[in-house]
Amino acid sequence: MDKERIYAKIDEIDQYLQEIEDIMLLSAAEYTQDLVRKRALERMIQITIEAVMNVSAMMMKELKLGLLPPKKISWEN
């Protein structure tokens, strides 16, 4: 398993979460009035979710946890 890539991606996720936390320190009024920070938070959440999905995909591939092939259905008895 490519643990180094997975660990690096988890470090990225941790950095993204820290940035999200920093933005969330704003008051609700500051947040709603600052369109740039609002969009930045939306983007940070998006790329965090993408990074989590990437880690999941890497682990599924390495552990061979993908979907099983469909069963053949016989219509004859």
Buried (B, 14 or more C-beta within 10 A) or exposed (E): EEEEEBEEBEEBBEEBBEBBEEBEEBEEEEBEEBEEBBEBBEEBBEEBEEBBEBBEEBEEEEEEEEEEEEEEEEEEE
